[in-house]
Amino acid sequence: MAWVVYPSSARAKAPVVVVVHDIGGLSVWARGVADQLAAEGFIGVTPDMTSRLRGTPSSVELPRDSAGKLMGMVNSGERNRIISAVAKYAMSRPNAEQRYGVVGYCWGGGTAFMHSVNGGTTGFSGAVAFYGLPYMDGPRLIGDSLAKIKVPMMLFNGSKDARIGSAIPALDSAMKQLGKTFTSTNYDGATHGFMRSQDDPKATRDLAEEAANLTATKDAWPRTVEFMKRNLGVR
């Protein structure tokens, strides 16, 4: 199953952006990201990474814990097959360009790296990872996998996510040494999941943290849209 949104513009054809949801599964929030991408001139598609395991089509949003248990059963090979399948489907539509990008959040951010390492399918043109890392061996980056990346990439993180933040300097260095087109930003004071935190604040509010999350979102989202437009050819 996948949520597919088409742009309501005068453009004859539009490229595709696949949104990979976080560990909570295909939520209303993830569908909203696809909606926003359609508003920017893309065909936005976000697959339900748990639907094959659930065994029957359903638009019911699973509780976060239940979705997380299923997500843990979706290995890297399955993730890449799903992204390639939905990208091929979306690019087969009459109003689609033969180019696609991937944007992922948390679990989906790591999946965006996985898809880039594994090459995707024909038309793959760029990926953006939010608070997710490439293949790791404990705290160590697996350099051989990074060498396989052929498309431009960006990474966004909040500095309060120390695990990912601590890996960014080595990742930046490795990608530069390998000659990859890559940029990363670690937003001061923002949390892991800062994009979704706009819709899902903590029970005990931290106003400084909320301000940092909002600042990060206001910077990261326009840069994501600009990156996709540049690499997928939307003007």
Secondary structure, DSSP 8 states (H G I E B T S, - for coil): -EEEE---SS-S-EEEEEEE--TT-S-HHHHHHHHHHHHTTSEEEEE-TTHHHH-S-------HHHHHHHHTT--HHHHHHHHHHHHHHHHTSTTEEEEEEEEEETHHHHHHHHHHHHT-STTEEEEEEES----EETTEE-HHHHTT--S-EEEEEETT-HHHHHHHHHHHHHHHHTT--EEEEEETT--TTTTGGGTS--SS--HHHHHHHHHHHHHHHHHHHHHHHHHHT--
